[in-house]
Amino acid sequence: AHKQAGNLPAARRTLDRGLAIARRVHGPSHPNTGILLINLADLQLDLHNLAGAAMLFQQARIILEKNHGRASSQLAAFISRQAFIPEMQNQPGKARAQYQAAWRILRPAHTLFL
C-alpha cells in the first residue's frame, strides 16, 4: 500500500519489519523469506539502489533454488526480474544473458506443447 501511494520510505520500513519477522518465525531459508527479499529488492530498484537490489536478489535466489530447484519456473521468472539490473545499468548483453538463462529453464516445459 505504501509503495502504491508513492511513500517508498514507509514501504521500506514495512518490508524490513516483515523480513525480520519472517526470518525469526520461518527461518532464513523459508519461501516467505525469499518473497520478502524479492519485494525489498524490487523496492530498491524503484529507489535506483542497484547494488542493494542485486544483493537482495542474490539472497532470494539462493532461497528459491533451495526450495524450488534450479529448473523451476519460479526460478526462471525470478531470473527474468533480475535482468532489470543490467538493463538499468545500460548493459544489454548481461540482461540478454539472464533472459536466455531463464528461457533455457522454461524451454523444456514449453516444448511439450509444440
C-alpha positions as CSV (number, residue, x, y, z in Angstrom):
1,A,0.0,0.0,0.0
2,H,2.8,2.4,0.9
3,K,4.6,1.7,-2.4
4,Q,1.5,2.3,-4.5
5,A,0.9,5.6,-2.6
6,G,4.4,6.6,-3.5
7,N,5.7,6.5,0.1
8,L,8.8,4.5,-0.6
9,P,10.5,5.1,2.8
10,A,7.4,3.8,4.6
11,A,7.3,0.8,2.2
12,R,10.9,0.0,3.0
13,R,10.3,0.2,6.8
14,T,7.3,-2.2,6.4
15,L,9.2,-4.6,4.3
16,D,12.2,-4.5,6.6
17,R,9.9,-5.3,9.6
18,G,8.2,-8.1,7.6
19,L,11.6,-9.6,6.6
20,A,12.8,-9.6,10.2
21,I,9.6,-11.3,11.4
22,A,9.8,-13.9,8.6
23,R,13.4,-14.7,9.4
24,R,12.6,-15.1,13.1
25,V,9.3,-17.1,12.6
26,H,10.0,-19.1,9.5
27,G,13.8,-19.1,9.3
28,P,16.3,-17.6,6.8
29,S,15.6,-20.2,4.0
30,H,11.8,-20.3,4.0
31,P,10.0,-19.3,0.8
32,N,8.2,-16.5,2.5
33,T,11.5,-15.0,3.5
34,G,12.6,-15.2,-0.2
35,I,9.4,-13.5,-1.3
36,L,10.0,-10.6,1.1
37,L,13.6,-10.3,-0.1
38,I,12.4,-10.1,-3.7
39,N,9.8,-7.4,-2.8
40,L,12.5,-5.5,-0.9
41,A,14.9,-5.8,-4.0
42,D,12.1,-4.5,-6.2
43,L,11.7,-1.5,-3.9
44,Q,15.5,-0.9,-4.1
45,L,15.2,-0.9,-7.9
46,D,12.5,1.8,-7.6
47,L,14.9,3.8,-5.5
48,H,17.7,3.2,-8.1
49,N,19.8,1.4,-5.5
50,L,21.1,-1.2,-7.9
51,A,23.8,-2.6,-5.6
52,G,21.2,-3.1,-2.8
53,A,18.8,-4.7,-5.2
54,A,21.5,-7.0,-6.5
55,M,22.5,-8.2,-3.0
56,L,18.8,-8.8,-2.0
57,F,18.1,-10.6,-5.3
58,Q,21.2,-12.9,-4.7
59,Q,19.9,-13.8,-1.2
60,A,16.5,-14.5,-2.7
61,R,17.9,-16.6,-5.5
62,I,19.7,-18.9,-3.0
63,I,16.4,-19.5,-1.2
64,L,14.5,-20.1,-4.4
65,E,17.0,-22.6,-5.7
66,K,16.9,-24.4,-2.4
67,N,13.2,-24.6,-2.2
68,H,12.2,-25.0,-5.8
69,G,15.2,-26.3,-7.6
70,R,17.4,-25.0,-10.4
71,A,14.9,-26.0,-13.1
72,S,11.8,-24.4,-11.7
73,S,9.5,-21.9,-13.4
74,Q,9.7,-19.8,-10.2
75,L,13.5,-19.5,-10.6
76,A,13.1,-18.7,-14.3
77,A,10.6,-15.9,-13.5
78,F,13.0,-14.6,-10.9
79,I,16.0,-14.6,-13.2
80,S,14.0,-12.5,-15.6
81,R,13.3,-10.0,-12.9
82,Q,17.0,-9.9,-12.0
83,A,17.7,-8.8,-15.6
84,F,16.3,-5.4,-14.8
85,I,19.5,-4.5,-13.0
86,P,21.8,-4.8,-16.1
87,E,19.1,-3.1,-18.2
88,M,19.1,-0.2,-15.8
89,Q,22.9,-0.1,-16.0
90,N,22.7,0.0,-19.8
91,Q,24.3,-3.4,-20.1
92,P,22.1,-5.1,-22.7
93,G,24.5,-8.1,-23.1
94,K,24.2,-9.0,-19.5
95,A,20.5,-8.6,-19.4
96,R,20.1,-10.7,-22.6
97,A,22.2,-13.4,-20.9
98,Q,19.9,-13.5,-17.9
99,Y,16.8,-13.7,-20.1
100,Q,18.4,-16.5,-22.1
101,A,19.2,-18.4,-18.8
102,A,15.5,-18.0,-17.8
103,W,14.4,-19.3,-21.3
104,R,16.7,-22.3,-21.0
105,I,14.9,-23.3,-17.8
106,L,11.5,-22.8,-19.3
107,R,12.1,-24.2,-22.8
108,P,11.8,-28.0,-21.9
109,A,8.3,-27.4,-20.4
110,H,7.2,-25.4,-23.5
111,T,8.4,-28.0,-26.0
112,L,5.8,-30.3,-24.6
113,F,3.1,-28.1,-26.1
114,L,4.7,-27.5,-29.5
